[in-house]
Amino acid sequence: MYQVEASKVLLKPRLWAARSARLRVPRNVVMLGLVSLLTDVSSEMVATVLPLYLIFSLGASPLVFGAIDGTYRGAAALVQVASGFASDRWRRPKGVAGLGYGLSAVGKVALVTVGNTLGGIGAIVAVDRIGKGIRTAPRDALISLSSAKDRLATSFGVHRAMDSAGAMLGPLLAFGILFLAPARFDAVFVVSTLFAVLGLAVLILNVQGKPDRAPRDEAAPKLRAALRLVVEPRFAPLLIAAAGLSVASISDAMIYVGLQRSINFDPALFPLLYVMTAIAFMGLAIPVGQLADRIGKVPVLLAGQALLFVTYGVLMMSSVGYLALALCLLALGGYFAATEGVLTALAGALLPETLQASGIGLLITVISLGRLLSSVLFGALWFTVGMQSAVVIFAVALIVAIALAAPLLHRAQRLAPNE
Amino acid sequence: MSSRNGRILLGLVAVCLLVGAGYVVAAALGPDETTTKARPHSAGAALAKTDLMVRAVDPSNPRLNGRVYEINDGKVKRRSGDLACERVYYAAGRGICMGVAPSGVDYRAQIFDSQLRPLHEIALTGFPSRARVSTDGRYGAMTVFVSGDSYLQSPSAFSTRTTILNMKSGAQVAQLEQFAVTKDGKPFDAVDFNFWGITFVPGDSNRFYATLGTGGSHYLVEGDVAARSMRVLRDGVECPSLSPDGKQIAYKSRLGDGEEWRLRVLDVKTLDDHALAETRSIDDQVEWLDNETIVYAYGNDLYAVPADGGGEPQLLVRDASSPVRLSSGF
């Protein structure tokens, strides 16, 4: 089906250009994007200065920070599934998402008032992670339910672009404040709290909790129905494909480390790699989403995965110049733009309206566990056979994963309810 | 959205802007919070023989930059200049002061002269950890904790970076990562190599000892600056510190896999070692008061203990860290 659409696009490039110029996005999606932007400014401000704060103001050893940070990874994954189902079961995606955003806001307030002990910081980081775990699935369900099915990828593209804009503004703001007021971490925490409160306020005041596609008369889903999604003929292939692709993809953190070793540049510039990738991601998220709505989500998703081969190619080079580095980071940004958001959009199109949050929660959990496993595997391979061999092994694994995912995703889409 | 909700939101935005901007402005106009005015207090008589340079520790905020003090005949004297650091070392007219930069978000090292005047400034890529200067004042060595390039162990583990400096020009001579390492006569290399805690050989600044961490081991290595090479001597030695006569190395020895250490002293010729009377966990690169006594930080204070394993720890200076023996005064 998408191939027919694709050829239409190729035949009428002018019409396409005219259409893409008008970016029609539901108001609710923009508001949810704004909520994420404000919340990300808030949390990235804190995430940026927390290691400095722990070591500088609390006198902790740098090693303690690693322990605090690592403690709560993984716990969030389980929360995602539970909160997704709760949101479907009570048919209150806005309420459950609000609980998640509220918890993070409370965490920021606590940082200002009681965040001067290591135990306190540990608890606050835990609350923040849980809050993030709670809000993700219902928020994505709201984005999905607010959008027409043929505009889903654009909506997710807009949301992800706004989200990453917040993630870039946060560190800038934090460093700006510390530049004006050296070592006044409390000022960073106060401003961060205000952004968290504003994000929550936009959610409460401006986000519609029962958007157009929200289920109205259907019975509330049972837990068994949510669990059955794992074997559901339309959704299960998507989960399997997502799991395979995320395990076979080298994580961005590993790619940055690999790049650093090939380039051997000043480690002080290390954060620039994140920033440049985020800029590429932010710029590409919306056009790639529009492309996915126009020519089909599956080919865009697979092409996005294939962009990783560009970064692998650069990793294999013995010396990396700035042009190759820019190409590598652009490809990485394109990969992000064409995969996670598009995959969630695909899930939104496949899932019944009553189980949107449950399904998206499952999908996000599968992806994040897959990435975790990928990092561990790649680290172990790097250590035993060296980086270049590890990259080759992962490249082969990615070819296999794409070859297996393509028929699975096509099958899932063919069975999708008619648009 | 009703217009009432819009008005509420607008009001909230205005309040947040006012509160946030007001708080930041008030903080910006407040006093500098990167440096403390704390001062050390002499507590022991053993100091009468040796002069020390130390860094003042603020017990309520130990990581703030502390002013540099001299302890002369057991009396604490503030040196002129506004040098303040988290880690300090000095020898033969040249010193290294590692600390928080005035921005409060970066770290820097300053090379200073005998009047504590800063001569060169070097941006640091991580948290200050160890500093040393060779006895002739030719080379300096700095170790910092770096975040971000040790994902191999755990997503946010820290690794270390150790640099050798030319103390006259302030230029970097080498990073230990660039040196060739041998173990049992064969080349030795792994991606998880970390180096820390250099100590220069007294009277021969080209030679040094340091720690190489890899795969759970902490090797004592002996290095040659000109040859850019190091060789592994033995396992289980961290933060070595050579005695003034160069015959013994005091170091910290890790207990199990955790963050707990005991001080030990080994003989450079035979590599035989023995425990010291200090039974608390010490995380410091110790300094030698003379060939018989070492001095180190525990908590916010400095203690001394005999190097032969006898005696017992003795409190020397309260509210101080980073002790430096001043062999011939300033």
Interface residues (C-beta under 8 A of the other chain):
Chain A: V49 P51 L52 I55 F56 S57 L58 G59 S61 P62 L63 F65 G66 D69 G70 R73 F175 I177 L178 F179 L180 A181 P182 A183 R184 D186 A187 V190 V191 L194 F195 V197 L198 A201 V202 L205 N206 A253 M254 Y256 V257 Q260 R261 D266 P267 A268 F270 P271 S375 G379 W382 F383 G386 M387
Chain B: M1 N5 G6 I8 L9 L12 V13 C16 V19 G20 Y23 V24 A27 A28 G30 D32 E33 T34 N61 P62 R63 L64 V100 P102 S103 G104 V105 A123 T125 G126 F127 F145 V146 S147 G148 D149 Y151 L152 Q153 S154 P155 S156 A157 F158 R161 A190 V191 D192 E259 D283
